[in-house]
Amino acid sequence: MASAEQHLAQWGITVDVAKQWILANINNLQIVYQAAQDFGISTDMLGDIVGVGNESGTMVANYFASNGIDTDTLTGDKATISITFFGADDPNEDFLKGKVEVFDDDGVIMTRQIDKNGDGNLDVFKYYEDGDGVITRKEVDKNFDGSIDRWKVYSDGVLVEMDRDTDYDGIKNDCNTVSIDGEIATVLRDKGCDGSIDFELTFDTNGSDWTLLTKKVDKDFDGNWDILKTFDSEKNIATKSISSDDNGSWDTYFTFEHNSDGTHIAHKDEGNDGSVDKIIHFDANWVKQSVYNDYDGDGYYEARTDFENGSQAYRYWDNDHDGSYTEDKDSFTWNNSLGLVHMTRDEGINGSIDRIFMLDPYASYSSSWGRIQQIRDYDGDGYYERTYTFWENQARAVKTQKIDSNGDGFYNILKTYDETGTELTSEAIETNESTLQALTFDMYA
């Protein structure tokens, strides 16, 4: 058997360098043991390297045994090693910069370790069946911080488990099991590794790169699928189905188009009845640009809403179905940090604004925003004859109602309500308050 010095020399490693490495890792003997096994270093060689004197192999074996590690496999020249450097040479002389492969006496690969980013540290570790050369597991340091954060397990060379530490805190938070039927792989994903399946993904495994086909999501973790997505051969989303009531059926259905300029179009069938109720245009970054609505289900899109920075800004109407959207429009005012604070609407779709909202972005519900004040022109004559205020955090609970009953432009009746909507008082009032007040909206700025 070659001496430790001769054995290490074939890779340009000195005994001193090996000794420093062993001592630096002495508190993690499993790493030292694995390196010795991979590099074909016996217990006698380890003793020579660290300089423990006579019967050094026995002393080393006993030391490992006291830490629960059996060194019977450390027999020396069993394995041979091939090192392939990235580039013409190894300028750092650290022997790790590149690919390190370990083979048994028959030339069958045992391990393959790779320095992917060329920093002198090994980042990918592949392990193979003894004597078969069939991969059994793979570990990866994805972010090159020295800690493993990707784990894969194989059965007969086929991937069966994939775990990840996506936030690099040393704890697995994405656990997956894999089953393969022909060229279709099904992955069950447990986000958080808490024992509940949150995602089901299917892939086409034909080729070097798996292609995602479908994705199911259980958003509320109740055991029922809430979202189903399918993807085309270019890995773009093709369809999306939504189940909002957890009854096992899909009640909303999307189909998608992807344009050559990178923009996208979604067709939304809100009743999943085969008719498209909404067409949504996105830019290349999937930021919403415009939405066309068929509100009455007649197959014609009578409203177009334009968006600015992802928030609705204006809504235009095509009342006569001539394909031209008028400049008479609803408007939406947003505060970047708070949300929607002011809205005007052409409720009668007749070209004039007949409904004005002031909204409370601090409201604790979101279905109808938090209404502070609403001003209405019910008959569309240009006069706003009613103004409402609302109870805090009650979506549609009117608190007061001021009415201009004679159409002279001034309020003359005041009504009050409790939080259930029951009218409390109704009285005639004398006021010089105009029905359309000068509203200010900078209170949220």
Secondary structure as GFF3:
##gff-version 3
##sequence-region A 1 445
A	DSSP	alpha_helix	4	9	.	.	.	ID=ss1
A	DSSP	alpha_helix	15	24	.	.	.	ID=ss2
A	DSSP	alpha_helix	29	38	.	.	.	ID=ss3
A	DSSP	alpha_helix	43	50	.	.	.	ID=ss4
A	DSSP	alpha_helix	56	66	.	.	.	ID=ss5
A	DSSP	beta_strand	80	85	.	.	.	ID=ss6
A	DSSP	beta_strand	98	103	.	.	.	ID=ss7
A	DSSP	beta_strand	109	114	.	.	.	ID=ss8
A	DSSP	beta_strand	124	128	.	.	.	ID=ss9
A	DSSP	beta_strand	135	140	.	.	.	ID=ss10
A	DSSP	beta_strand	150	155	.	.	.	ID=ss11
A	DSSP	beta_strand	158	164	.	.	.	ID=ss12
A	DSSP	beta_strand	174	181	.	.	.	ID=ss13
A	DSSP	beta_strand	184	191	.	.	.	ID=ss14
A	DSSP	beta_strand	199	204	.	.	.	ID=ss15
A	DSSP	beta_strand	211	217	.	.	.	ID=ss16
A	DSSP	beta_strand	227	231	.	.	.	ID=ss17
A	DSSP	beta_strand	237	242	.	.	.	ID=ss18
A	DSSP	beta_strand	252	258	.	.	.	ID=ss19
A	DSSP	beta_strand	264	269	.	.	.	ID=ss20
A	DSSP	beta_strand	278	282	.	.	.	ID=ss21
A	DSSP	beta_strand	288	293	.	.	.	ID=ss22
A	DSSP	beta_strand	303	308	.	.	.	ID=ss23
A	DSSP	beta_strand	311	317	.	.	.	ID=ss24
A	DSSP	beta_strand	329	335	.	.	.	ID=ss25
A	DSSP	beta_strand	339	345	.	.	.	ID=ss26
A	DSSP	beta_strand	355	359	.	.	.	ID=ss27
A	DSSP	beta_strand	371	376	.	.	.	ID=ss28
A	DSSP	beta_strand	386	390	.	.	.	ID=ss29
A	DSSP	beta_strand	398	403	.	.	.	ID=ss30
A	DSSP	beta_strand	413	417	.	.	.	ID=ss31
A	DSSP	beta_strand	423	428	.	.	.	ID=ss32
A	DSSP	three_ten_helix	442	444	.	.	.	ID=ss33
###
